[in-house]
């Protein structure tokens, strides 16, 4: 299992079982259209999964909310066509998530769909669309922000200066900047 040693870190202990479950689902059943990607790999999604879950735990999210973050993390980059901006990969991944739930007889969560759909868009659009959806609670905005921060915190894979911390949305994200660097370092060692 990817990053098993990091799961023994005290920060990760509360989310260890959730991480292992979602990672297994991703590894065994989620198809990535860009398997040879340099930047948007299953390893990236695994780091985003850990970051989303630890921040969600810090925020005191419910099991249902944590599951929404977990599903968004494992699907969010599954339908990329290239390693560039690739606007639209979020909507493709959201459609894949919806179809996946139907085909595997799994509960579909609208909040996961929206987080995944808008994660590659400007916050003003994503938050506006989530806020006006009658099927979502106001907590959906918080989940969206946590997820966007988790994805952003893994920008260190693109270079030491790739993350602008001023763009982070949640208080928790600021606390996990150094942890995100550590996570990337540990995962890089796992791949060599």
C-alpha positions in Angstrom: 0.0 0.0 0.0 1.3 3.4 -1.0 2.5 5.6 2.0 1.9 2.9 4.6 4.7 4.2 6.8 3.2 7.7 6.8 0.0 6.3 8.2 1.8 5.5 11.4 2.4 9.3 11.9 0.2 10.5 14.8 -1.5 13.0 12.5 -2.6 10.2 10.2 -3.7 7.7 12.8 -7.4 8.9 13.0 -7.8 8.6 9.2 -5.7 5.5 8.6 -8.7 3.1 8.0 -10.5 5.5 5.7 -7.3 6.2 3.7 -6.7 2.4 3.3 -10.3 1.8 2.2 -10.3 4.6 -0.4 -6.8 3.9 -1.6 -7.8 0.3 -2.2 -10.8 1.3 -4.2 -8.7 3.7 -6.3 -5.9 1.2 -6.9 -8.2 -1.7 -7.7 -11.1 -0.2 -9.6 -10.5 3.4 -10.7 -9.3 3.9 -14.3 -7.1 6.9 -15.0 -7.1 8.1 -18.6 -3.5 9.5 -18.2 -1.7 6.6 -16.5 1.8 7.8 -17.6 1.2 11.3 -16.4 4.1 13.0 -14.8 2.0 15.1 -12.4 -1.5 13.8 -12.1 -0.9 10.2 -11.0 -2.5 7.9 -8.5 0.3 8.9 -6.2 -0.9 12.5 -6.4 -4.4 11.4 -5.7 -3.2 9.3 -2.7 -1.5 12.4 -1.2 -4.6 14.5 -1.8 -6.6 11.8 -0.1 -4.4 11.9 3.0 -4.4 15.7 3.1 -8.2 16.0 2.6 -8.9 13.4 5.3 -6.5 14.8 7.9 -7.9 18.3 7.3 -11.4 17.0 7.4 -10.7 15.2 10.7 -9.2 18.4 12.1 -12.4 20.2 11.1 -14.5 17.5 12.9 -16.4 16.4 9.8 -18.9 13.6 9.9 -18.3 10.1 8.5 -20.5 11.0 5.5 -18.6 14.2 4.8 -15.2 12.4 5.1 -16.5 9.8 2.6 -17.4 12.6 0.2 -13.9 14.0 0.4 -12.4 10.5 0.0 -14.4 9.8 -3.2 -13.6 13.2 -4.6 -9.9 12.6 -4.0 -9.7 9.3 -5.8 -11.8 10.4 -8.8 -10.7 14.1 -9.2 -7.9 13.6 -11.8 -9.0 10.3 -13.3 -10.3 11.8 -16.5 -7.4 14.1 -17.5 -6.4 14.4 -21.1 -3.1 16.1 -20.4 -0.9 17.4 -17.7 -1.7 21.1 -18.4 -4.6 23.1 -17.1 -7.1 20.7 -18.9 -10.2 22.7 -18.0 -13.0 20.2 -18.1 -11.3 17.3 -16.5 -13.3 17.9 -13.4 -16.6 17.6 -15.2 -15.4 14.4 -17.0 -14.3 12.9 -13.6 -17.6 13.9 -12.0 -19.5 12.1 -14.8 -17.2 9.1 -14.3 -17.9 9.1 -10.6 -21.7 9.2 -11.2 -21.5 6.4 -13.7 -19.2 4.4 -11.4 -21.7 4.6 -8.5 -24.5 3.4 -10.7 -22.5 0.6 -12.2 -21.2 -0.6 -8.9 -24.4 -0.1 -7.0 -22.8 2.4 -4.6 -24.5 5.4 -3.0 -24.1 8.5 -5.1 -23.4 11.8 -3.2 -24.2 15.0 -4.9 -21.6 16.9 -2.9 -18.8 14.5 -4.2 -20.1 15.2 -7.7 -20.0 19.0 -7.3 -16.6 19.0 -5.6 -15.1 16.9 -8.4 -16.9 18.8 -11.1 -15.7 22.2 -10.0 -12.3 21.5 -8.5 -10.6 22.6 -11.8 -12.6 25.9 -12.0 -12.2 29.2 -10.3 -13.5 29.3 -6.8 -16.1 32.0 -7.6 -17.8 29.7 -10.1 -17.5 26.5 -8.0 -18.7 28.1 -4.8 -21.5 29.9 -6.6 -22.8 26.7 -8.3 -22.5 24.7 -5.0 -24.3 27.5 -3.0 -27.3 27.6 -5.4 -27.8 23.8 -5.6 -30.9 22.9 -3.6 -29.6 19.4 -3.1 -26.5 20.5 -1.1 -26.2 21.7 2.4 -24.2 24.8 3.3 -21.5 22.4 4.6 -20.8 21.5 1.0 -18.9 24.8 0.6 -16.6 23.8 3.4 -16.0 20.4 1.9 -15.2 22.1 -1.5 -12.7 24.4 0.2 -11.0 21.6 2.1 -10.7 19.6 -1.0 -9.4 22.5 -3.1 -6.8 23.1 -0.4 -5.8 19.4 -0.2 -5.2 19.4 -4.0 -3.3 22.7 -3.8 -1.1 21.5 -0.9 0.3 18.8 -3.3 1.5 21.5 -5.7 5.0 21.1 -4.2 5.3 18.2 -6.7 5.5 20.8 -9.4 8.4 22.7 -7.7 9.4 24.4 -4.4 7.5 27.6 -5.4 4.4 26.1 -6.9 2.2 26.7 -4.0 1.0 30.3 -3.2 0.0 29.9 0.5 -2.0 33.1 0.2 -4.5 31.2 -2.0 -5.3 28.6 0.6 -8.9 28.8 1.8 -9.0 27.1 5.2 -7.2 27.6 8.5 -6.3 23.9 8.6 -4.5 24.1 5.2 -2.0 26.6 6.6 -1.2 24.2 9.4 -0.4 21.4 6.9 2.0 23.2 4.5 5.1 21.5 6.1 3.3 18.2 6.4 2.5 18.4 2.6 6.2 18.8 1.9 7.0 15.9 4.2 4.3 13.7 2.5 5.8 14.4 -0.9 9.3 13.6 0.3 8.1 10.3 1.8 6.2 9.4 -1.3 9.2 10.2 -3.5 11.3 7.8 -1.4 8.7 5.1 -1.8 8.9 5.4 -5.6 12.7 5.0 -5.8 
